[in-house]
Amino acid sequence: MAHQFTRQELYDLVWAEPMKTVSARFGLSDVGLAKACRRAGIPLPERGYWAKLRAGKKVHQRPLPPRGLGMTDGVVVGATSYYGSHTRQDDDEIVASDPQPPAFERDISEVEAEVRAGVGRVTVPNSLNKAHHHVTKLLDADEQRRINAIGKPFVWDKPLFDTPFERRRLRIINAIFTAVQRYGMKPTLSGKEARTLGVQVNDQFVSFSVDDSKADISAHPSYYEKPRKPSGRMKVVILSWRSPDHMRMSWEDADDNPVEKAITDIVVGLITAGERQYREAMQYSYEWTLERKAKIIEDRRREKEEAERKERERQARLEQERVDGLLADAAALRKAQDIRAYVEEVRALVETESPDLQEWATWALAQADRIDPVVSGRYRDAMNVAD
């Protein structure tokens, strides 16, 4: 079962009691709980902390550091995935909630300034002699293609990074990867042509591309189409995780101003984009919750009105059925009275009451009693129409 905490809540728990005690209370393993704390940047008591505390010795409680860039403030423990700032709420929880707009201690410009100071000056080396290990793998694979092509008149799998443009691409990617990893973030790439690039900024994944300015790159660059007529201009684009145009930053070669001159800005932009994405996700979550809460309340109001309308119609239908029954009983009573009056008139007109007349009169009066709602007690049924 998944349990959700804020970083502060989980920090308070693991510093209030031993890890095994806390984990047992929630049906979790102490190892899993410790991993979740480390992922969330929550410090844990050092070995021997609780023994020292029980012995009355002086201990030091490490403070909770600020949330890291792109790191969610919510920690989900016990789920198959810890990613995300909250677990799914049901409608009752959403209605009972009091959504508040996300607030952050620092403006994004302050965050960017801090990142810039930490990144320092980034340059693009002229060679790939000391390449990042991801780039080294690409170069090794290309070298193997080159070896495989020796002595063959025609080869399908040709080297991919022999052209000046592709070698330049690798140098730029290498500079970016080296800088973001030095800052503590994880660069990734996939595909033999290194077209799918990204940086894991704690809990946020930032996609980006380094390619010809005419290349068709989607917001999530699993789709890529080479330009038929390359421009020869390099373009670096930070791709939004939500839409192609939202929060999109790009740098492109210009006359006497290649993208290499903006490499520091690119690295800072990539790292800061992780925090921007997190803040945007929090704002989106806040707005979604507001809209969802309003919709649930409105839907429930309409459902209540519809239920009340149907109940009014049902009550009106039942009352009409009672009235119809009442009118039917009144008509039946008049018919019964008519039959009885008719029998009396027949007896008065017939001087001698024969057995046939008696038999007829007995039958006729029985019919009158049968349809008479008073005699049968049926008149009460009009008030007992089933709800």
CORKA-V476443 format. One record per helix or strand of 2 or more residues. SS is the DSSP state (2 for helix, 1 for strand). FROM is the first residue (numbers start at 0). TO is the last residue. If there is no record, write none. Layout:
[[SS/FROM/TO] [SS/FROM/TO]]
This chain:
[[1/2/5] [2/6/13] [2/18/24] [2/29/38] [2/48/53] [1/73/76] [2/90/95] [2/107/118] [2/132/147] [2/163/181] [1/185/189] [1/195/200] [1/203/211] [1/215/216] [1/223/224] [1/233/238] [1/248/251] [2/258/348] [2/354/370] [2/372/375] [2/377/383]]
